């Protein structure tokens, strides 16, 4: 059955290999680009403190159409199940535990650290990348310098006091949504 479906799938280009196995056929329509012209965002959580933090971030991710959420550290894995993800977004958006956020940069994504540090750009003046991996530190700490150095951009939210993790994620994602097509490539992407 799979071989029949594959045989009916149009090729991107003519096959040039000697083998004509149906499994060598690409699953893209002819003329389709290999990287879709689509905006998306992902979230990276650096050693989140609690399930409440992660659950609230998952809820924000669902509200703003985030593609996936990654987290590092052991504190969250040792904690209880979600308590603030009342929309049960974790069934729709992948939540993936990894050992290093630098290993999961999705294709075409720009890593953006969100941290209140000297040299960071203020979020209101920031132009978001079309594809972004926003990396947030824990509520009770900061992102390592190594992560901030790896990120292409570092942004902060100008406030008179500290915000919790969920509030910070919500503000960054809302800012991205509110700016609409005002991303680096403009209306080229959907």
CORNORSUL-V379174 format. One record per residue. RES is the residue in one letter. PHI is phi in degrees with one decimal (999 if undefined). PSI is psi in radians with two decimals (* if undefined). OMEGA is omega in radians with two decimals (none if undefined). Layout:
res=RES phi=PHI psi=PSI omega=OMEGA
res=RES phi=PHI psi=PSI omega=OMEGA
This chain:
res=X phi=999 psi=-0.77 omega=3.11
res=X phi=-62.4 psi=-0.74 omega=-3.13
res=X phi=-61.0 psi=-0.67 omega=3.12
res=X phi=-66.2 psi=-0.76 omega=3.11
res=X phi=-63.3 psi=-0.71 omega=3.13
res=X phi=-65.6 psi=-0.73 omega=-3.12
res=X phi=-63.1 psi=-0.48 omega=-3.12
res=X phi=-88.7 psi=-0.09 omega=3.13
res=X phi=-80.9 psi=2.21 omega=3.14
res=X phi=-64.9 psi=2.61 omega=3.11
res=X phi=-81.7 psi=2.66 omega=2.99
res=X phi=-71.7 psi=-0.75 omega=3.13
res=X phi=-148.0 psi=3.04 omega=3.14
res=X phi=-64.8 psi=2.48 omega=3.07
res=X phi=-72.3 psi=2.36 omega=3.13
res=X phi=-113.9 psi=-0.08 omega=-3.14
res=X phi=-82.8 psi=2.76 omega=-3.13
res=X phi=-73.7 psi=-0.50 omega=-3.13
res=X phi=-81.5 psi=2.47 omega=3.13
res=X phi=-119.5 psi=0.63 omega=3.09
res=X phi=-64.5 psi=2.45 omega=3.11
res=X phi=-64.2 psi=-0.31 omega=-3.13
res=X phi=-80.9 psi=-0.10 omega=3.06
res=X phi=-89.1 psi=-0.11 omega=-3.11
res=X phi=-77.0 psi=2.35 omega=3.13
res=X phi=-76.5 psi=2.62 omega=3.13
res=X phi=-95.1 psi=0.56 omega=3.12
res=X phi=-115.4 psi=2.59 omega=3.07
res=X phi=-70.0 psi=2.62 omega=3.12
res=X phi=-56.3 psi=2.29 omega=3.12
res=X phi=86.4 psi=-0.10 omega=-3.14
res=X phi=-73.6 psi=2.46 omega=3.10
res=X phi=-76.7 psi=2.64 omega=-3.12
res=X phi=-72.9 psi=-0.49 omega=3.04
res=X phi=-113.8 psi=2.05 omega=-3.09
res=X phi=-62.4 psi=2.53 omega=3.05
res=X phi=-80.5 psi=1.28 omega=-3.05
res=X phi=-139.9 psi=2.40 omega=3.04
res=X phi=-81.6 psi=2.51 omega=2.98
res=X phi=-159.3 psi=2.87 omega=3.10
res=X phi=-136.5 psi=2.66 omega=3.07
res=X phi=-130.1 psi=2.82 omega=3.14
res=X phi=-121.8 psi=2.39 omega=2.99
res=X phi=-117.5 psi=2.18 omega=3.11
res=X phi=-106.9 psi=2.11 omega=-3.12
res=X phi=-91.9 psi=1.85 omega=3.10
res=X phi=49.5 psi=1.04 omega=-3.12
res=X phi=-60.5 psi=2.60 omega=-3.00
res=X phi=-75.4 psi=-0.70 omega=-2.95
res=X phi=-152.1 psi=2.88 omega=3.07
res=X phi=-65.5 psi=-0.49 omega=3.08
res=X phi=-62.8 psi=-0.76 omega=3.10
res=X phi=-59.2 psi=-0.89 omega=-3.07
res=X phi=-66.4 psi=-0.72 omega=3.11
res=X phi=-61.4 psi=-0.73 omega=3.11
res=X phi=-67.9 psi=-0.63 omega=3.07
res=X phi=-66.1 psi=-0.71 omega=3.11
res=X phi=-62.8 psi=-0.69 omega=3.10
res=X phi=-62.7 psi=-0.77 omega=3.09
res=X phi=-62.2 psi=-0.73 omega=3.13
res=X phi=-58.2 psi=-0.71 omega=3.11
res=X phi=-67.9 psi=-0.66 omega=-3.14
res=X phi=-66.1 psi=-0.58 omega=-3.02
res=X phi=-111.4 psi=0.25 omega=3.01
res=X phi=69.8 psi=0.60 omega=3.10
res=X phi=-68.4 psi=2.47 omega=-3.08
res=X phi=-77.0 psi=-0.69 omega=-3.11
res=X phi=-162.3 psi=2.78 omega=3.12
res=X phi=-128.1 psi=2.28 omega=3.11
res=X phi=-117.8 psi=2.61 omega=3.07
res=X phi=-141.8 psi=2.67 omega=3.07
res=X phi=-118.3 psi=3.02 omega=3.05
res=X phi=91.0 psi=2.96 omega=-3.09
res=X phi=-107.3 psi=-0.26 omega=-3.05
res=X phi=-62.2 psi=-0.76 omega=-3.11
res=X phi=-67.4 psi=-0.71 omega=-3.12
res=X phi=-62.9 psi=-0.50 omega=-3.14
res=X phi=-85.4 psi=-0.14 omega=-3.06
res=X phi=-88.2 psi=3.13 omega=-3.13
res=X phi=-74.7 psi=3.07 omega=3.14
res=X phi=-68.0 psi=2.98 omega=3.12
res=X phi=-54.3 psi=2.42 omega=3.04
res=X phi=-125.2 psi=-0.34 omega=-3.10
res=X phi=-108.2 psi=-0.06 omega=3.09
res=X phi=-86.7 psi=1.19 omega=-3.05
res=X phi=-70.2 psi=-0.28 omega=3.09
res=X phi=-88.5 psi=-0.05 omega=3.12
res=X phi=56.6 psi=0.72 omega=-3.12
res=X phi=-63.2 psi=-0.47 omega=-3.10
res=X phi=-62.9 psi=-0.19 omega=3.03
res=X phi=-84.3 psi=-0.33 omega=-3.09
res=X phi=-107.2 psi=-0.49 omega=-3.11
res=X phi=-117.2 psi=2.21 omega=-3.14
res=X phi=-61.3 psi=2.32 omega=3.02
res=X phi=-116.3 psi=1.96 omega=-2.93
res=X phi=-123.1 psi=2.13 omega=3.06
res=X phi=-84.2 psi=2.27 omega=-3.12
res=X phi=-137.7 psi=2.91 omega=-3.14
res=X phi=-91.3 psi=-0.34 omega=-3.07
res=X phi=-151.7 psi=2.08 omega=-3.12
res=X phi=-62.7 psi=-0.43 omega=-3.14
res=X phi=-70.7 psi=-0.26 omega=-3.12
res=X phi=-87.3 psi=-0.14 omega=-3.00
res=X phi=-118.9 psi=0.34 omega=-3.10
res=X phi=-60.7 psi=1.95 omega=-3.14
res=X phi=-62.8 psi=2.68 omega=-3.10
res=X phi=-52.6 psi=2.18 omega=3.08
res=X phi=79.4 psi=0.02 omega=-3.13
res=X phi=-83.3 psi=2.56 omega=3.05
res=X phi=-104.1 psi=2.17 omega=3.09
res=X phi=-75.3 psi=2.26 omega=-3.11
res=X phi=-127.6 psi=2.02 omega=3.07
res=X phi=-82.9 psi=2.42 omega=3.07
res=X phi=-113.8 psi=1.86 omega=-3.00
res=X phi=-158.1 psi=2.45 omega=3.12
res=X phi=-86.4 psi=1.54 omega=-3.12
res=X phi=-138.8 psi=2.79 omega=3.06
res=X phi=-60.1 psi=2.42 omega=3.11
res=X phi=90.0 psi=-0.17 omega=3.11
res=X phi=-74.0 psi=2.67 omega=3.10
res=X phi=-88.7 psi=2.50 omega=3.10
res=X phi=-71.0 psi=2.34 omega=-3.10
res=X phi=-56.3 psi=-0.71 omega=-3.12
res=X phi=-59.4 psi=-0.49 omega=-3.14
res=X phi=-96.0 psi=0.00 omega=-3.03
res=X phi=-83.5 psi=2.38 omega=3.00
res=X phi=-101.3 psi=2.04 omega=-3.06
res=X phi=-70.5 psi=2.57 omega=3.00
res=X phi=-70.4 psi=2.75 omega=3.10
res=X phi=-62.3 psi=-0.71 omega=3.11
res=X phi=-124.0 psi=2.06 omega=-3.03
res=X phi=-129.3 psi=2.52 omega=2.91
res=X phi=-112.2 psi=1.79 omega=3.14
res=X phi=-85.3 psi=2.19 omega=-3.09
res=X phi=-112.0 psi=2.18 omega=-3.09
res=X phi=-116.7 psi=2.43 omega=3.07
res=X phi=-83.5 psi=3.07 omega=3.13
res=X phi=-73.9 psi=2.78 omega=3.12
res=X phi=-61.5 psi=-0.58 omega=-3.05
res=X phi=-103.9 psi=0.46 omega=-3.13
res=X phi=-167.7 psi=-2.83 omega=-3.11
res=X phi=-134.0 psi=2.89 omega=3.02
res=X phi=-71.1 psi=2.47 omega=3.06
res=X phi=-61.8 psi=2.62 omega=3.08
res=X phi=-57.3 psi=-0.64 omega=-3.14
res=X phi=-59.7 psi=-0.73 omega=3.11
res=X phi=-67.7 psi=-0.79 omega=-3.14
res=X phi=-62.6 psi=-0.68 omega=3.11
res=X phi=-66.4 psi=-0.60 omega=3.14
res=X phi=-71.0 psi=-0.57 omega=-3.11
res=X phi=-68.7 psi=2.50 omega=3.09
res=X phi=-69.7 psi=-0.62 omega=-3.13
res=X phi=-130.5 psi=2.65 omega=2.98
res=X phi=-129.0 psi=2.17 omega=-3.12
res=X phi=-123.6 psi=2.78 omega=3.06
res=X phi=-138.2 psi=2.78 omega=3.09
res=X phi=-101.5 psi=2.04 omega=-3.12
res=X phi=-71.5 psi=1.98 omega=3.10
res=X phi=-137.7 psi=2.97 omega=3.07
res=X phi=-92.1 psi=-0.12 omega=3.12
res=X phi=-150.5 psi=3.13 omega=-3.14
res=X phi=-77.0 psi=2.58 omega=3.04
res=X phi=-110.5 psi=2.67 omega=3.07
res=X phi=-78.2 psi=2.98 omega=-3.05
res=X phi=-58.7 psi=-0.86 omega=-3.10
res=X phi=-62.3 psi=-0.73 omega=3.12
res=X phi=-63.5 psi=-0.71 omega=3.14
res=X phi=-63.3 psi=-0.80 omega=3.12
res=X phi=-61.2 psi=-0.79 omega=3.13
res=X phi=-59.7 psi=-0.77 omega=-3.11
res=X phi=-64.8 psi=-0.78 omega=-3.13
res=X phi=-63.4 psi=-0.79 omega=-3.12
res=X phi=-68.8 psi=-0.62 omega=3.07
res=X phi=-65.0 psi=-0.75 omega=3.12
res=X phi=-58.9 psi=-0.74 omega=3.11
res=X phi=-60.7 psi=-0.82 omega=-3.13
res=X phi=-65.9 psi=-0.76 omega=-3.08
res=X phi=-64.5 psi=-0.55 omega=3.14
res=X phi=-79.4 psi=-0.15 omega=3.01
res=X phi=51.6 psi=-2.15 omega=-3.10
res=X phi=-77.3 psi=0.04 omega=3.13
res=X phi=-80.9 psi=1.09 omega=3.06
res=X phi=-112.5 psi=-3.12 omega=-3.00
res=X phi=-59.6 psi=-0.61 omega=-3.12
res=X phi=-100.6 psi=0.02 omega=3.10
res=X phi=69.3 psi=-2.54 omega=-3.02
res=X phi=-74.4 psi=0.04 omega=3.11
res=X phi=-59.0 psi=-0.66 omega=-3.10
res=X phi=-97.1 psi=2.73 omega=3.13
res=X phi=-96.3 psi=* omega=none
